[in-house]
Structure formats: C-alpha cells, structure tokens
Amino acid sequence: MDSTVTEMRDQSRTDFIYCCGAITEVLRFGPAHLNHEHKVLFLVIPGNPGVVGFYKTFMQTLHASFGYRHPVWAVSHAGHCEPPVSMDMVEDASFIEEGDIFGINGQIEHKLAFLRTHVPTETSLVLLGHSIGCYIVLDMMKRNPELQVIKAVMLFPTIERMAQTPQGRIMTPALCHMRYMAYLPLFLLSLLPERLKTALVKLAFCRIDSLDSTVVAPTVGLLNGDCAANAMYMGGQEMKSVLERDNLTIEKHLKKLVFYYGAEDHWCPVQYYHEIKKDFPSGDIRLCKNGFRHAFVLDTGKDVAKMVIEWLSNDLRT
C-alpha cells in the first residue's frame, strides 16, 4: 500500500457535539459518517476521566490491524472534554440539571443517545470498555437488548464493589466528601499558560519510562476546571453505585463478552477475577500476564490493541 495512503488512513478526526445537551468529544478513525458499506463499528467507551484522546494509539492500532475496514470511534463522557471556544459546556442548563447527565446513570443514557443519533440500527458493534466503561457497556446491553453487539471487550473492568477495592477505599472519601476542596486548585491550574501546564503534565508523568506522547495533550485539556470537576463528580457516584456485579446481564450475554483483569490492579483486585471465573467457568475471562497497568493507555495502548485484535480475529473474518 502506498505510504501516503496509509498515512492518511492513520489520521484521526475529532469533532465536538452536543449529546443529551452536554459537550461531547468524538474521536474517529475511518469515516465520520456511517452508511450501508460499514457493517461493523468499533466503539470505545472510556474510563474515568472519559477523555477520548487517551485512546488514540490504541484506536489507531485497531484500525490499521483490521486493514482499515472497520471504523473505530470513541465517545467521551459528557462534560469530560474542554469545549472549543465556539461552544459551552452545556447547551441547555435546565435540561442538564433535570437529567443529571454528568452522573453515572446519565453517562449510560448519554452513550445510548449517541448510538441512536449517529449509528444506524443495523450496524454491528464491537464495544470496547475500559474501567468504568465496562460497567457502562454492560448497562447499555441491558437497557437496549436490540443493540447488534458482536463482542464486548472489558479491559480492566470496574464492574463491582468499587468502594471496597484498595484504590476505592482511598478515593471514596476524597470523591464523595472532599472533592470541593480540589476545585480552587483546579481553577488556578486552568489559568496557567498552556506551555506551563504541558510542562507540569510531563513532570507528573516523568516516572513512566515509555510514556505515549499522545496522552500529554488530552491530559492538559483535562486541567480545565469544569472537566476535572465533572470527572470527580462521576467518580463519587461510581463509589456509591457500582456495588454488586450484574450476573444476570453477564450470563445473558456471556458468549459475547471478553474480560481482561490486571494482575496488580488496585481498582479490580485479582480476587474479583477468581470470583467471576468461578461463577462463569465457560466465560472468556483472562488475567493479565504482561504487567499492564490499569491505565494502559499511558504506555501500552499499542500492545493491548494487538492483544484485542487476536481475541477478535475469528469474529471479524471477512
């Protein structure tokens, strides 16, 4: 294939839209709009913070590895992206207040609304959830059984007892009771020049030897005070809402699900892997043997994508 054509196909497109009245960032590899030629869509549902730019390398690898045949999109969580100067965080404040779009339930409805508006009903889906995105994916499948899901890949799934995990015990008081204390420092950070914010982000990531450089810019964007505040608000709701595992939904869709647990993941301990493996012995439930971190997008997005490609190759043979 001509190198110029390959380079063009590897380029992404970013759009900002209002979905359920809230600013939403959509990252796309492949076409911006779907038609009858696009039989399958890969859709990434991010963790928290739900910043789609973190997944750029992961998505680019998926898109290229399947011969650019299948569009790969990611939709941000509502309010987790910095709006362009021509747009506000919300389109209609009264509607936002009524629907609590920034909470966990609102974020699930936000993803279903995105699919209704932007994806034809006959399009088959490969859903790729990460962290709390896995919880959202399961609930999407539960709320809309008509979704044409081929596979749903659960990467480092936080789908149960989040507040009881090692990280949850630390973060629950901060997210549920003390998050307002962080708003002033975040506001002050948002006032800093972009160059200084970028330098601070790089300093924060300096211990990661093979940092993916594409994650720096989206992290800087997250320093917008409203984005971080919305992410913390959602995080607080996660601690209160993500309780018992939804075994009924898992059992119903077990053949479509792939779970991948971290070996040293403080958000979903190995104990959770052993328990779900015991409850669903016929399920495709895997434990990481590669030392990948929960936030794999920071340094191993390409490696995780290659692994996912192997899992899906039989389901997407053409």
C-alpha positions as CSV (number, residue, x, y, z in Angstrom):
1,M,0.0,0.0,0.0
2,D,1.3,3.5,-0.9
3,S,2.8,5.1,2.2
4,T,0.8,8.4,1.6
5,V,-2.5,6.5,1.5
6,T,-1.5,4.6,4.7
7,E,-0.6,7.8,6.5
8,M,-4.0,9.4,5.5
9,R,-5.8,6.4,6.8
10,D,-3.9,6.6,10.1
11,Q,-5.1,10.1,10.7
12,S,-7.9,10.7,13.1
13,R,-10.7,13.2,13.1
14,T,-12.0,14.9,16.3
15,D,-15.5,16.5,16.5
16,F,-17.3,18.3,19.3
17,I,-21.0,17.8,19.5
18,Y,-23.8,18.2,22.0
19,C,-25.3,14.9,23.1
20,C,-28.1,15.0,25.7
21,G,-27.3,18.7,26.0
22,A,-23.7,18.3,27.1
23,I,-20.4,18.8,25.3
24,T,-19.1,15.6,23.9
25,E,-15.8,14.8,22.1
26,V,-15.9,12.1,19.4
27,L,-12.6,10.7,18.1
28,R,-12.8,8.8,14.8
29,F,-10.5,6.7,12.8
30,G,-12.2,6.0,9.5
31,P,-15.3,7.7,8.1
32,A,-17.0,10.5,10.0
33,H,-20.4,9.1,9.0
34,L,-21.6,5.5,8.6
35,N,-23.5,4.1,5.7
36,H,-24.6,0.6,4.4
37,E,-21.0,-0.2,3.5
38,H,-19.9,0.0,7.1
39,K,-21.1,-3.3,8.6
40,V,-19.1,-3.1,11.8
41,L,-18.2,-0.2,14.2
42,F,-15.6,-0.4,16.9
43,L,-16.8,1.9,19.7
44,V,-14.6,2.7,22.7
45,I,-16.3,3.6,26.0
46,P,-13.5,5.2,28.1
47,G,-12.8,5.0,31.8
48,N,-12.9,8.0,34.1
49,P,-11.8,10.6,33.2
50,G,-13.5,9.9,29.9
51,V,-11.1,11.7,27.6
52,V,-11.0,10.1,24.2
53,G,-7.6,11.5,23.3
54,F,-6.0,9.0,25.8
55,Y,-7.1,6.1,23.4
56,K,-5.6,7.5,20.2
57,T,-2.7,4.9,19.9
58,F,-5.0,2.1,20.9
59,M,-7.6,3.0,18.3
60,Q,-5.1,3.7,15.6
61,T,-3.6,0.2,16.0
62,L,-7.0,-1.4,15.9
63,H,-8.0,0.5,12.8
64,A,-4.8,-0.4,10.9
65,S,-4.6,-4.0,12.0
66,F,-8.0,-4.8,10.5
67,G,-7.0,-3.4,7.2
68,Y,-8.8,-0.1,7.7
69,R,-12.1,-1.9,7.0
70,H,-13.9,-1.1,10.2
71,P,-14.4,2.4,11.6
72,V,-13.0,2.9,15.1
73,W,-14.7,5.6,17.2
74,A,-14.5,6.8,20.8
75,V,-17.1,8.9,22.5
76,S,-16.1,10.9,25.6
77,H,-18.1,11.1,28.7
78,A,-20.4,14.1,28.9
79,G,-18.6,17.1,30.1
80,H,-15.1,15.5,30.3
81,C,-13.7,17.5,27.4
82,E,-12.7,21.1,27.1
83,P,-15.2,22.8,24.7
84,P,-13.9,24.7,21.7
85,V,-14.2,28.5,22.0
86,S,-17.4,28.5,20.0
87,M,-19.2,26.1,22.3
88,D,-20.2,25.9,26.0
89,M,-20.0,23.0,28.4
90,V,-23.8,22.6,28.2
91,E,-26.3,23.5,25.6
92,D,-29.3,23.9,27.9
93,A,-28.5,24.2,31.6
94,S,-32.1,23.4,32.8
95,F,-32.1,20.2,30.8
96,I,-28.8,19.1,32.3
97,E,-30.0,19.7,35.8
98,E,-33.1,17.6,35.3
99,G,-31.3,14.7,33.7
100,D,-28.1,14.7,35.8
101,I,-26.1,13.9,32.7
102,F,-22.8,14.1,34.5
103,G,-23.7,11.2,36.9
104,I,-23.2,7.6,36.1
105,N,-26.8,6.9,35.1
106,G,-26.7,10.0,32.8
107,Q,-23.5,8.8,31.2
108,I,-25.0,5.5,30.3
109,E,-28.0,7.2,28.7
110,H,-25.6,9.6,27.0
111,K,-23.9,6.7,25.2
112,L,-27.2,5.1,24.2
113,A,-28.4,8.5,22.9
114,F,-25.2,8.8,20.9
115,L,-25.8,5.4,19.2
116,R,-29.4,6.3,18.4
117,T,-28.3,9.6,16.8
118,H,-25.1,8.7,15.0
119,V,-25.1,4.9,14.3
120,P,-27.6,3.1,12.1
121,T,-29.5,0.4,13.9
122,E,-28.3,-2.3,11.5
123,T,-24.6,-1.6,12.3
124,S,-22.9,-4.4,14.2
125,L,-20.9,-3.2,17.2
126,V,-17.7,-4.2,18.9
127,L,-17.9,-2.4,22.2
128,L,-14.6,-1.8,23.9
129,G,-15.0,-0.7,27.5
130,H,-12.2,0.3,29.8
131,S,-12.5,0.5,33.6
132,I,-15.9,2.1,34.4
133,G,-16.5,2.0,30.7
134,C,-17.1,-1.8,31.2
135,Y,-19.9,-1.1,33.7
136,I,-21.4,1.3,31.2
137,V,-21.1,-1.2,28.4
138,L,-22.9,-3.9,30.4
139,D,-25.7,-1.5,31.3
140,M,-26.0,-0.4,27.7
141,M,-26.6,-4.0,26.7
142,K,-29.0,-4.5,29.5
143,R,-31.1,-1.3,28.7
144,N,-31.1,-1.9,24.9
145,P,-31.2,-5.6,24.0
146,E,-31.7,-4.5,20.4
147,L,-28.0,-3.4,20.1
148,Q,-26.3,-5.5,17.4
149,V,-23.3,-6.4,19.6
150,I,-20.8,-8.9,18.1
151,K,-18.3,-8.7,21.0
152,A,-17.9,-6.5,24.1
153,V,-14.4,-6.4,25.4
154,M,-13.9,-5.5,29.1
155,L,-10.5,-4.1,29.8
156,F,-9.6,-3.8,33.5
157,P,-13.3,-3.9,34.4
158,T,-14.6,-1.9,37.4
159,I,-18.0,-3.6,37.5
160,E,-18.4,-4.4,41.1
161,R,-17.7,-3.2,44.7
162,M,-15.5,-0.3,43.7
163,A,-15.6,1.4,47.1
164,Q,-14.2,-1.8,48.6
165,T,-11.1,-2.0,46.4
166,P,-7.7,-0.8,47.7
167,Q,-8.0,2.3,45.5
168,G,-11.7,2.8,46.2
169,R,-11.0,2.9,50.0
170,I,-8.6,5.8,49.4
171,M,-10.6,7.6,46.8
172,T,-14.2,7.3,48.2
173,P,-13.8,9.9,51.0
174,A,-12.0,12.3,48.5
175,L,-14.5,11.9,45.8
176,C,-17.7,11.7,47.9
177,H,-17.0,14.2,50.7
178,M,-13.9,16.3,49.9
179,R,-13.9,16.9,46.1
180,Y,-15.0,20.5,46.5
181,M,-11.7,21.2,48.2
182,A,-10.0,20.4,44.9
183,Y,-12.0,22.9,42.9
184,L,-10.0,26.0,43.8
185,P,-6.6,24.4,42.9
186,L,-8.0,23.1,39.7
187,F,-9.4,26.6,38.8
188,L,-6.0,28.1,39.5
189,L,-4.3,25.4,37.3
190,S,-6.7,26.2,34.5
191,L,-5.4,29.8,34.4
192,L,-1.8,28.8,33.8
193,P,-0.4,29.2,30.3
194,E,-0.6,26.1,28.1
195,R,3.1,25.8,27.9
196,L,3.4,25.7,31.7
197,K,0.5,23.2,32.0
198,T,2.2,21.0,29.5
199,A,5.4,21.1,31.5
200,L,3.6,20.2,34.7
201,V,1.9,17.2,33.0
202,K,5.2,15.9,31.6
203,L,6.7,16.3,35.1
204,A,3.8,14.3,36.6
205,F,4.5,11.5,34.0
206,C,8.2,11.5,34.3
207,R,8.4,8.2,36.0
208,I,6.7,6.4,33.1
209,D,9.7,5.2,31.0
210,S,7.8,4.6,27.8
211,L,5.1,7.2,28.0
212,D,2.9,7.5,25.0
213,S,3.4,11.1,23.9
214,T,-0.2,11.4,22.6
215,V,-1.6,11.3,26.1
216,V,0.1,14.6,27.1
217,A,-2.3,17.0,25.2
218,P,-5.5,15.4,26.4
219,T,-4.2,15.5,30.0
220,V,-3.5,19.2,29.6
221,G,-7.1,19.6,28.4
222,L,-8.4,17.9,31.5
223,L,-6.9,20.7,33.6
224,N,-9.9,22.7,32.5
225,G,-11.6,23.1,35.9
226,D,-15.1,22.0,34.7
227,C,-13.8,18.9,33.0
228,A,-12.0,17.7,36.2
229,A,-14.9,18.6,38.4
230,N,-17.3,16.6,36.2
231,A,-14.9,13.6,36.3
232,M,-14.7,13.8,40.1
233,Y,-18.5,14.1,40.4
234,M,-18.9,11.0,38.2
235,G,-16.2,9.2,40.3
236,G,-18.1,9.9,43.5
237,Q,-21.2,8.4,42.0
238,E,-19.3,5.3,40.9
239,M,-18.2,4.6,44.5
240,K,-21.9,4.7,45.5
241,S,-23.5,3.0,42.5
242,V,-21.1,0.3,41.4
243,L,-21.9,-2.4,44.0
244,E,-22.8,-6.0,43.2
245,R,-21.8,-7.5,39.9
246,D,-24.7,-7.8,37.4
247,N,-24.6,-11.5,37.0
248,L,-27.9,-11.7,35.1
249,T,-26.6,-9.4,32.3
250,I,-23.3,-11.2,32.2
251,E,-25.0,-14.6,31.9
252,K,-27.3,-13.4,29.2
253,H,-24.5,-12.1,27.0
254,L,-21.7,-14.3,28.2
255,K,-20.7,-15.6,24.7
256,K,-20.2,-12.0,23.5
257,L,-18.1,-10.9,26.5
258,V,-14.3,-10.9,27.0
259,F,-13.0,-9.9,30.4
260,Y,-9.4,-8.9,30.9
261,Y,-8.2,-8.4,34.5
262,G,-5.0,-6.8,35.7
263,A,-2.6,-8.9,37.8
264,E,-1.9,-5.9,40.1
265,D,-4.9,-3.7,39.7
266,H,-6.0,-1.7,42.7
267,W,-9.3,-0.9,41.1
268,C,-10.3,-4.5,40.5
269,P,-8.2,-6.9,42.6
270,V,-7.2,-10.4,41.4
271,Q,-9.8,-11.7,43.9
272,Y,-12.5,-10.3,41.7
273,Y,-11.0,-12.2,38.7
274,H,-11.0,-15.5,40.6
275,E,-14.6,-15.0,41.8
276,I,-16.0,-14.2,38.3
277,K,-14.0,-17.0,36.8
278,K,-15.6,-19.4,39.4
279,D,-19.1,-18.1,38.7
280,F,-18.7,-18.2,34.9
281,P,-16.3,-21.1,34.2
282,S,-17.2,-21.2,30.5
283,G,-16.7,-17.4,30.0
284,D,-13.8,-15.8,28.2
285,I,-12.2,-14.3,31.3
286,R,-8.5,-13.6,31.3
287,L,-5.8,-12.5,33.7
288,C,-3.0,-10.2,32.6
289,K,0.4,-11.9,32.3
290,N,2.2,-8.9,30.8
291,G,2.3,-6.5,33.7
292,F,0.0,-3.9,32.0
293,R,-1.2,-1.2,34.3
294,H,-4.9,-0.2,34.8
295,A,-4.3,3.0,32.9
296,F,-2.8,1.0,30.0
297,V,-3.2,4.0,27.6
298,L,-0.3,5.7,29.2
299,D,2.3,3.4,27.8
300,T,0.9,0.1,26.4
301,G,-2.0,1.2,24.2
302,K,-0.5,-0.5,21.1
303,D,0.3,-3.7,23.0
304,V,-3.2,-4.0,24.4
305,A,-4.7,-3.3,21.0
306,K,-2.7,-6.1,19.4
307,M,-3.9,-8.5,22.1
308,V,-7.5,-7.4,21.5
309,I,-7.0,-8.0,17.8
310,E,-6.1,-11.6,18.4
311,W,-9.2,-12.1,20.5
312,L,-11.5,-10.7,17.8
313,S,-9.9,-12.1,14.7
314,N,-12.2,-15.1,14.5
315,D,-15.4,-13.0,14.9
316,L,-14.4,-10.5,12.2
317,R,-13.1,-12.7,9.4
318,T,-14.3,-11.4,6.1
